[in-house]
Amino acid sequence: MTITTAAIPAQPAPTDREHGSRTIAALEAAWAAIQANHPDVPNVVMITGMGRSGKGITWGHFGADFWTVQQGERNKYTPELFAGGELLSLGGERTVQTLLHEAAHGVAYTRRIKDTSSSGRYHNRRFAALAAELGLIPPVTPCTIRGLSECTITPAAVERYADVIKALDEARLPYIYDPQVIALAGVGRPAPTTGTEGKGGEPTSTPGTGGEGDDEGSEGGDYIPTRPKKRAPTRFLVICGCTKPGKGGSEAARRIQISQAVWEFGGEDGGLNCGRCGQPFRKADED
């Protein structure tokens, strides 16, 4: 590796307020270390921010030709590399793992390899091969939605980037604390203990849901879905006394889906009678 860790800013003094530029400088230095080992990893516009959205948590994503760079009379497009603030709470090794994941997308961009589908969500076997080339272990079995996305860093890559990982840890970069992220990853830095904490050092507010995880147009990303809240059912099945032959004898011949509001309009028992059998309709789950 020809890149030294001197470019990763050390832990700041208590009065140092240049947190944003220090964070970007550290991520750019780590990216440069990856480029030193893999020349096909392109230059990027490095950004960071909240990775959580309503869809899940984005650790990082590589966006092809997101930015316009003016060069004299002509414009040039360049990719974007996003690293989530929640990712930075997980330490140097996990951060380098995500940067290697995004660098694999970067190599695919340089070599014009189609490594994803479904708007960048499904990671195919071409991506897996590039991930392995950069020092990641792809999963054996693809996930239905995200394919071979869930890659982990190899012991050899941990050793190769040991100085970078150590420098990132010692830099103590600002991060977004999210209890769910810490629980999902099994590692992480602590919650804040001053300023915005509630009882027991927990933040008094919960993270918002701005932005999207792996937007359409993104060339893949390192991402985990969070389980959405289950919506309460608003419709249910009602049946009457009409029957027809079935596999186990007789079964309901008339089955109607009805909303709770319509059912309650007729009273507690629904107030609906069948014009054929003359019996009232009742909720199917009562049987």
C-alpha positions in Angstrom: 0.0 0.0 0.0 1.5 3.4 -1.0 -1.1 5.5 0.9 -0.2 6.3 4.5 -2.6 6.9 7.3 -1.3 10.4 7.9 -4.2 11.6 5.7 -6.7 10.3 8.3 -7.1 13.2 10.8 -6.4 12.3 14.4 -8.9 12.6 17.3 -9.6 16.4 17.6 -9.1 18.6 20.6 -12.3 19.4 22.5 -12.5 22.8 20.9 -12.2 21.4 17.3 -15.5 22.0 15.4 -14.5 21.0 11.9 -16.2 17.6 12.3 -17.7 17.5 8.7 -14.4 18.1 6.8 -12.5 15.8 9.2 -15.0 13.0 8.6 -14.8 13.4 4.8 -11.0 13.6 4.8 -10.8 10.3 6.8 -13.2 8.5 4.4 -11.3 9.9 1.4 -8.0 8.7 2.8 -9.4 5.2 3.4 -10.8 5.2 -0.2 -7.4 6.2 -1.5 -5.8 3.3 0.3 -8.2 0.9 -1.5 -7.4 2.7 -4.8 -3.7 2.1 -4.2 -4.3 -1.7 -4.2 -6.9 -1.7 -7.0 -6.3 0.9 -9.7 -9.7 0.3 -11.3 -11.4 1.8 -8.3 -12.5 5.3 -9.5 -12.3 8.7 -7.9 -15.6 9.7 -6.3 -17.3 12.6 -4.6 -17.4 11.4 -1.0 -20.5 12.3 1.1 -22.0 11.1 4.4 -25.2 11.6 6.3 -28.0 9.6 7.9 -28.4 6.1 6.4 -31.7 5.2 7.9 -34.9 5.6 5.9 -38.3 4.0 5.9 -37.0 1.1 3.9 -34.1 0.2 6.1 -30.5 1.3 6.8 -28.0 2.0 4.1 -24.4 1.5 5.2 -23.2 2.9 1.9 -23.9 3.2 -1.8 -22.0 3.9 -5.0 -23.9 6.1 -7.5 -22.6 6.2 -11.1 -22.2 9.7 -12.6 -24.2 11.5 -9.9 -22.0 14.7 -10.0 -21.0 17.1 -12.7 -17.5 18.5 -12.6 -16.7 21.5 -14.7 -13.4 21.2 -16.7 -12.8 24.3 -18.8 -15.5 24.5 -21.5 -16.6 20.9 -21.0 -18.4 19.1 -18.1 -17.5 15.7 -16.8 -19.5 13.3 -14.7 -18.1 11.6 -11.7 -19.5 9.0 -9.3 -20.7 9.5 -5.7 -19.8 7.4 -2.7 -22.1 7.6 0.3 -21.1 6.3 3.7 -23.9 6.3 6.3 -23.3 8.1 9.7 -24.6 4.9 11.4 -21.9 2.9 9.7 -19.2 5.1 11.4 -20.6 4.0 14.8 -19.5 0.5 14.0 -15.8 1.1 13.9 -12.9 1.0 11.4 -13.1 -2.6 10.3 -16.8 -2.5 9.5 -16.3 0.9 7.7 -13.6 -0.6 5.5 -15.8 -3.6 4.8 -18.5 -1.3 3.4 -15.9 0.8 1.5 -14.6 -2.4 -0.2 -18.2 -3.3 -1.1 -18.7 0.0 -2.8 -15.3 -0.2 -4.4 -16.4 -3.4 -6.0 -19.3 -1.5 -7.6 -16.7 1.1 -8.6 -14.6 -1.4 -10.4 -17.7 -2.6 -12.2 -18.3 1.0 -13.2 -14.8 1.3 -14.6 -14.9 -2.0 -16.4 -18.4 -1.5 -17.7 -19.7 -4.6 -16.0 -23.3 -4.9 -15.2 -23.1 -6.2 -11.6 -26.6 -5.4 -10.4 -30.2 -5.4 -11.5 -33.6 -4.3 -10.1 -32.4 -0.6 -9.9 -29.2 -1.6 -8.2 -30.7 -3.8 -5.6 -30.0 -7.3 -6.8 -26.3 -8.1 -6.7 -25.4 -10.8 -9.3 -22.4 -13.3 -9.6 -20.4 -10.7 -11.5 -20.6 -8.5 -8.4 -19.6 -11.4 -6.2 -16.5 -12.0 -8.3 -15.5 -8.4 -8.0 -16.1 -8.4 -4.3 -13.9 -11.4 -3.9 -11.2 -9.6 -5.9 -11.2 -6.7 -3.5 -11.1 -8.8 -0.3 -14.6 -9.8 0.6 -16.3 -13.1 1.0 -19.6 -13.3 -0.9 -22.5 -15.4 0.4 -22.9 -18.9 -0.9 -26.7 -18.6 -1.5 -28.2 -15.4 -3.0 -31.0 -13.5 -1.2 -34.2 -13.3 -3.1 -34.3 -9.5 -3.1 -30.6 -8.4 -2.8 -28.8 -11.4 -4.4 -25.2 -11.8 -3.3 -25.0 -8.4 -1.5 -24.1 -9.6 2.0 -20.3 -9.8 1.8 -17.9 -9.9 4.7 -14.2 -8.8 4.9 -11.6 -11.5 4.7 -8.9 -11.9 7.3 -6.3 -11.1 4.7 -8.0 -7.8 3.9 -8.2 -6.9 7.6 -4.5 -7.4 7.7 -3.9 -5.5 4.5 -5.8 -2.5 5.7 -4.8 -2.8 9.4 -3.2 0.6 9.5 -6.3 2.2 7.9 -8.7 0.4 10.3 -6.6 1.5 13.3 -6.4 5.1 12.1 -10.2 5.2 11.7 -10.7 3.8 15.2 -8.3 6.3 16.7 -9.7 9.2 14.8 -13.0 8.8 16.8 -15.0 10.3 13.9 -18.5 11.7 14.7 -21.2 9.1 14.1 -25.0 8.7 14.2 -26.0 6.5 17.2 -28.9 4.2 16.5 -29.6 1.4 19.0 -31.1 -0.8 16.3 -27.9 -0.5 14.2 -25.8 -1.6 17.2 -28.1 -4.5 17.9 -28.1 -5.7 14.3 -24.3 -5.4 13.9 -23.4 -6.8 17.3 -20.7 -4.1 17.7 -20.6 -0.4 17.9 -19.6 2.7 19.8 -21.7 3.9 22.8 -24.6 6.3 23.0 -23.8 10.0 23.7 -23.5 10.8 27.4 -23.8 14.5 27.3 -25.9 17.1 25.4 -29.0 15.3 24.1 -29.3 12.3 26.3 -32.3 11.1 28.2 -32.3 8.7 31.1 -29.4 6.3 31.1 -27.6 8.2 28.3 -30.1 7.3 25.6 -31.0 10.0 23.1 -34.2 11.8 23.8 -35.2 11.7 20.1 -35.3 8.9 17.6 -33.7 9.1 14.1 -35.8 10.5 11.4 -36.6 8.9 8.0 -35.2 11.3 5.5 -33.8 10.0 2.3 -34.0 6.6 0.6 -32.0 3.4 0.9 -30.5 2.4 -2.5 -32.5 4.9 -4.6 -33.3 4.1 -8.2 -30.2 4.9 -10.2 -27.8 3.8 -7.5 -25.3 1.2 -8.6 -25.9 -1.1 -5.7 -25.0 -0.6 -2.1 -24.4 -2.1 1.3 -27.8 -2.1 3.0 -29.9 -3.9 5.5 -33.7 -3.9 5.6 -35.6 -3.2 8.8 -38.8 -5.1 9.4 -41.7 -2.7 8.7 -44.6 -2.5 11.2 -47.4 -4.8 10.4 -50.5 -3.0 9.4 -53.6 -4.0 11.2 -56.1 -5.7 8.8 -58.9 -3.5 7.7 -61.0 -6.2 6.0 -62.2 -9.6 7.0 -64.2 -12.5 5.7 -67.9 -13.1 6.3 -70.0 -16.2 5.4 -73.7 -17.2 5.7 -75.5 -20.6 5.8 -75.1 -21.4 2.1 -72.9 -24.4 1.6 -71.4 -26.4 -1.3 -69.5 -29.8 -1.5 -65.9 -29.5 -0.5 -62.8 -31.7 0.1 -63.7 -32.4 3.7 -67.5 -32.4 3.3 -69.4 -29.1 2.9 -67.9 -25.6 2.9 -69.2 -22.1 2.7 -70.6 -21.3 -0.7 -70.7 -17.5 -0.2 -67.5 -15.8 1.1 -67.4 -12.0 1.2 -64.6 -9.7 2.1 -66.0 -6.7 4.1 -64.4 -3.7 5.8 -64.7 -3.1 9.5 -66.5 0.2 8.9 -69.2 -1.3 6.7 -69.7 -4.1 9.1 -70.1 -1.8 12.1 -72.6 0.4 10.2 -75.1 -2.5 10.4 -74.6 -2.9 14.2 -72.6 -5.2 16.4 -73.6 -8.3 14.3 -73.2 -6.6 10.9 -76.9 -6.5 10.1 -76.5 -8.4 6.8 -78.8 -11.3 5.8 -78.3 -13.6 2.9 -81.2 -13.4 0.3 -80.7 -17.1 -0.6 -80.6 -18.9 2.7 -82.1 -16.2 4.8 -79.4 -16.5 7.5 -77.3 -13.6 8.7 -73.7 -13.2 7.6 -71.2 -13.9 10.4 -67.4 -13.5 10.7 -65.7 -16.6 9.2 -63.2 -16.8 12.1 -66.1 -17.4 14.5 -66.2 -21.0 13.0 
